[in-house]
Amino acid sequence: MGKARSARGELVDFDLIKIKNQLAASESSGIEVARRQRFIDNKEKNAVAANLETTDFDPVPDVETKIEVKPEQEPPKRKK
């Protein structure tokens, strides 16, 4: 069919619209998307697992931390 101008003056490519409709109507595209999503999810899970194995993260430090709590001070009184 080719290309034509719409009433608004915009260029319309009917061949491109036909191809897009065929891709949207095909069931295999949905299956392909789901397969790619599973692949990406598995890849991300493996990357996180590999990163956790290689890092030297110690959740409990060997050094004891001391926290000093100071009593609250009264604010200075205002002069009248």
Contacts in CASP RR format, 6 or more apart in sequence:
PFRMAT RR
TARGET T0000
AUTHOR 0000-0000-0000
METHOD contacts of the structure
MODEL  1
MGKARSARGELVDFDLIKIKNQLAASESSGIEVARRQRFIDNKEKNAVAA
NLETTDFDPVPDVETKIEVKPEQEPPKRKK
1 14 0 8 1.000
1 15 0 8 1.000
1 18 0 8 1.000
2 13 0 8 1.000
2 14 0 8 1.000
2 15 0 8 1.000
3 11 0 8 1.000
3 12 0 8 1.000
3 13 0 8 1.000
3 14 0 8 1.000
3 15 0 8 1.000
4 11 0 8 1.000
4 12 0 8 1.000
4 14 0 8 1.000
5 11 0 8 1.000
5 12 0 8 1.000
6 12 0 8 1.000
23 29 0 8 1.000
END
